[in-house]
Amino acid sequence: MRTRFFYLVAFGAIVFLPLTVWPQTDSALKLSTSNPRAVAEFRAGVNDLQNISFESAASHFKAAIDADPNFGLARVLYASTDGTLTPAQLTTEVNRGVEDATSHGNTNELVLALAYREAALNRPEPMKVFFRTASQLMPSDRLAGFMAAGGIFATTLPAMKEFVTRYPDYPVGYNSLAYLSWFAGDRAAALAAAKRQVELNPNAPNPHDTYAEILQWNGNFAEAAAHYKQAASLSPRFPEAYAGLAEVAALQDQYDQARAYLNQAIANAWTPSQKLNYMRQIAGTYALQGSAAALATQLDAIAAEAKAQHNPQVAAIAYAQLAAVQANAGNASAAHQSLAMAKAASADVPWAVYYYGAMSHAMLKHASPAAQELASLKARADADASVSNNMVAAAEAFQLTQQGNGGAADALRILMAADTTNPLVMNRIAEAHAALGHTAEAAAWNNKVISNYALNLADFTLVNSRRRARLAITGGGRQ
């Protein structure tokens, strides 16, 4: 599974709560709908869901509610997996689904509908209660048990180890176990878990994609590419595998090949928003390559596509990123124009625009407007928990480092209080050390950046940090 988040899997932890409402009667999910097509599509959707092919699952759940508009659980699962609904549309769909499950469904359908609704609406505490209840009502339903244990992004490694011990032949448990083990620092266990998922479920694309990603992170590029290719060849179509192939190619400086893979991802995309994300990844290949002119053209194309998709926030961020590219080239007039376009693109200016504004002005040595943009970014961070504290620290540190030795020392204090495993933070630490004349320390931090193979080409700060670190190590290289 490519490391991304979907509504229904973003939260969860195993909890042990007594059943106080519903009697434990059914041991498996029996569907209330009498429509054969609705049943078949729902079962197909659940199969794709537990194989972590979300876009295909959404298409089946949508077909199920087309066949039976009163099928409440199918409606909630459609809204949870679709990924293209606005927050208002999502809320409307999941609430209607729960109402339909109440009026037309059975007890188990209702409990699951409530659980998935709470997950979709980002209400983790009641979600935990309902998934735990569903698991106790249906002890033989492994998917319900998996979600009760935290789902695809389980909160704890012990919870998923316990689940895998209980259900050793259920593939999706190993998917979560692989990532949790990796992030706990146990690479061998992560590789073993990902490999086991492939062995248990060799004909689904996601297991190969997960194994490929863990192999990539471990530096096994040839093996990773082989499993990404297997994922791309299986059904349902899995465009994220092409994104993985692009990452492996880009890590080996094969940028034309990376863009070819991403164009295949675009051709196989399920939704316009997915296509837009792959366009952003193409921009990442140009940023990593150091091709400023091609990058500027691609960012313009992203902004245009985002506006066509009525996604003003992505358009705003693309213009702000373009401003940073132009500022880095010393083109102040163009950078100022792009920043103005970024702030005009969306009525609700994304916080990232202030980050790129702060960086752009700082690169142009415009101290006062750089400070103003940084102040706006900090103000947003104080009011919005979603603002990246790492990017706030990075922007402030960059401005301080430019002031000379005293500023670089202050920058280091700020950066060492941030997430020092984040590539952007690591690169800024290296730059501060370099400004202080700490050559060995700077090289060590930059080597940490370029030896991190968890590449996300859509992450503009990550790819630029990687490029800057490489240039600092090599003393030149590709521009």
WOWO-V153235 format. One record per backbone hydrogen bond with DSSP energy under -0.5 kcal/mol. CO is the residue of the C=O (numbers start at 0). NH is the residue of the N-H. Records with the same first field share a line. If there is no record, write none. Layout:
CO=NH ; NH
This chain:
1=3
5=8 ; 9
6=9
8=152
11=154
14=16
22=24
26=139
27=29
28=30
33=35
34=38
35=39
36=40
37=41
38=42
39=43
40=44
41=45
42=46
43=47
44=48
45=49
46=50
47=52
48=51
51=53
52=56
53=57
54=58
55=59
56=60
57=61
58=62
59=63
60=64
61=65
62=66
63=67
67=70
69=71
70=74
71=75
72=76
73=77
74=78
75=79
76=80
77=81
78=82
79=7
85=89
86=90
87=91
88=92
89=93
90=94
91=95
92=96
93=97
94=98
95=99
96=100
97=101
98=102
99=103 ; 104
100=104
105=109
106=110
107=111
108=112
109=113
110=114
111=115
112=116
113=117
114=118
115=119
116=120
117=122
118=121
122=126
123=127
124=128
125=129
126=130
127=131
128=132
129=133
130=134
131=135
132=136
133=137
135=138
137=140
139=141
140=144
141=145
142=146
143=147
144=148
145=150
146=149
149=152
150=153
155=159
156=160
157=161
158=162
159=163
160=164
161=165
162=166
166=169
168=170
169=172 ; 173
170=173 ; 174
171=174 ; 175
172=176
173=177
174=178
175=179
176=180
177=181
178=182
179=183
180=185
181=184
184=186
185=189
186=190
187=191
188=192
189=193
190=194
191=195
192=196
193=197
194=198
195=199
196=200
200=203
203=207
204=208
205=209
206=210
207=211
208=212
209=213
210=214
211=215
212=216
213=217
214=219
215=218
216=452
218=220
219=223
220=224
221=225
222=226
223=227
224=228
225=229
226=230
227=231
228=232
229=232 ; 233
230=233
237=240
238=241 ; 242
239=243
240=244
241=245
242=246
243=247
244=248
245=249
246=250
247=251
248=251 ; 253
249=252
252=254
253=257
254=258
255=259
256=260
257=261
258=262
259=263
260=264
261=265
262=266
263=267
265=268
270=274
271=275
272=276
273=277
274=278
275=279
276=280
277=281
278=282
279=283
280=284
281=285
282=286
283=287
284=288
285=289 ; 290
289=291
290=294
291=295
292=296
293=297
294=298
295=299
296=300
297=301
298=302
299=303
300=304
301=305
302=306
303=307
304=308
305=310
306=309
310=314
311=315
312=316
313=317
314=318
315=319
316=320
317=321
318=322
319=323
320=324
321=325
322=326
323=327
324=328
325=330
326=329
329=331
330=334
331=335
332=336
333=337
334=338
335=339
336=340
337=341
338=342
339=343
340=344
341=345
346=348
349=352 ; 353
350=353 ; 354
351=355
352=356
353=357
354=358
355=359
356=360
357=361
358=362
359=363
360=365
361=364
364=366
365=369
366=370
367=371
368=372
369=373
370=374
371=375
372=376
373=377
374=378
375=379
376=380
377=381
378=382
379=383
383=386
386=388
387=391
388=392
389=393
390=394
391=395
392=396
393=397
394=398
395=399
396=400
397=401
399=402
400=403
403=407
404=408
405=409
406=410
407=411
408=412
409=413
410=414
411=415
412=416
413=416
414=417
417=419
418=421
421=425
422=426
423=427
424=428
425=429
426=430
427=431
428=432
429=433
430=434
431=435
432=437
433=436
436=438
437=441
438=442
439=443
440=444
441=445
442=446
443=447
444=448
445=449
446=450
448=451
450=452
452=454
454=456
455=458
457=459
458=462
459=463
460=464
461=465
462=466
463=467
464=468
465=469
466=470
467=471
468=472
469=473
470=474 ; 475
